[in-house]
């Protein structure tokens, strides 16, 4: 009974205290004037930060059930370009100091603030003076009273952050900003956590400075960054300082499901073509001024892995430089959208060439790999340098083990008023001709090994347009190979025996050669054959004429000959003029008909008959030899009855 009575008395005492507190707070809310609270809160903010906010709007004081003071239309900084302006600032007051008659802020909430950071030509911002003020109050040498209080948190709700760079004419806006700033009232650290929306994508963010006071005066402080969004995830851990210039060093990690989408989200134009999908990066990072240096780089892109160093310069024009090395690379995704031919593989592509991705930044990259896959081509050890400057891309192949040989040269691609400009100088040494010509020109009718030099230049809005304006030259020397799809020896031997027996179908055979020499000059899309000589143990062949590159057609004339046994300078056993006409994929070789008729013992009498010698008998004899039988003599003309005298 005694215990129950004690609890009852304790409960009544607590209730009385609470009622007394509520009554006291209610009374204080009536007795304390808004102006005095306004000045007290303003002084508290000034003591904690050194900043002097301008409280333009009305003040609302609420001491029950919790103490808080709200101000409308608050600005901070220059009136012409305020660093901060908010629709409402609410300061939540500490409970027990309020009983003692003191105004102490527990935390501050900014509702609908607009935070503006403007970078000037000299690199200073509209926050520079405010930061200097904070440094005087919170810096390592600040002379603050030991009993000075400070609020612990600043919350930002539905805010907007505007970043402007007047030197570059760049302006970026972060909307729907929800942040919590852990103010260093007790510890030395300063942290920001929350989220914002940039380019229509929400991003979770956190920033931590291990020594906020040192960071304010530009001294070295630990730094942690985390940004987590759908297009890109980024994390950094290291240190930073501002004196004498900005310097950051640490470890950077980033990854994205699609680098192309991440670049587009960040406002950058990705390179033309395909690829630039799954991306991951980890590197030691050093930022000095406007240069970001990455060392010990481990880069993953589209399933490829490379190591090396990279440097990204942001002063003036954005420039990426670096050297990367890889064991194996698959470059197929980057050329997957580049189609030289249409779907039927017979006509050049008419789709306009898009080179917008070559503008906006510069590139100087050196790449080496032990093995490279490029569509259907397999390359061995390769060293390549890519230079992009002013929208002009130059790819220099220092040396590549390709097509069973060595490839060197350069390819230049630039944007022009009519679409694109292309220049190329390539040297192919001891390559597999069938593989090389097949991959480059889709022409697979020459086997063997050889050397090839190719120089071309063209301009146009599509692949077809490039072929129409193409100029240059090509030289090829092949050895120990064959022409595929044509058996010249078999054709010649058959025609040697029976010139009028018909050519038959010899397009499934091969014509071996010991040496093949080709010289071609290209002018406005027409390739003029200056020299084609095929020399084999049994057949020799020479060609001249032209080929239409836009039409992918041959119009060639030549002489094929059976090599005579014995000395090399001996006259050929049999030679035949011919023409090669038709599409590159399936040309037709036609022998000269008049030459065959001149060689045929059957056709010679016919030719003589045409000339008017013994016409009837000669034609009859020739037909008998052709048909293998006698031709009956034509019947004598019918006798004509004598005319009857008229009666």
ABEGO torsion letter per residue (X at the ends): XAAAAAAAAAAAAAAAAAAAAAAAAAAAAAABBAAAAAAAAAAAAAAAAGBBBBBABBBBBBAOABBBBBBBGBBBEBAABBABBBABBBBBBBAAAAAAGBBBBABBBBBGBBBBBBBBAAGBBAAAAAAAAAAAAABAABBBBAABBBBABBBBBGBBBBBBBAAAGBBBBBBGBBBBBBBBAABABBBBBEBBBBGGBBBBBBBBBABAAAAAAGBBBBBBBBBBBAABBBBBBBBBBAOABBBBBEBBBBBBABAAAAAAAAGBBBBBEBEGBBBBBBBBBBBBEABBBBBGBBBBBGGBBBBEBBBBBABEBBBBBEBBBBABBBAAAAAAABBABBAAGABBBABBBBAAAABGBBBBBBBBBABBBBEABBBBBBBBBBBBBGGBBBBBBABBBBGGBBBBEBBBBBBBAAGBBBBBBBBBBGBBAAAAAAAAAGBBABBEBEBBBBBBBBBEABAAAAAAABBEBBBBBBBGBBBBGBBAAAAAAAAAABAAAEAEBAAABBBBBABBBBBBBBBGGBBBBABBBBBBAABBBBBBEBBBAAAGBBBBBBBBBBBBBEBAABBBABBBBBBBBEBAABBBBBBBAAAAAAABAAAAAAAAAAAGBGAAAAAAAAAAAAAGBBBBBBBBBBBBBBBBBBX
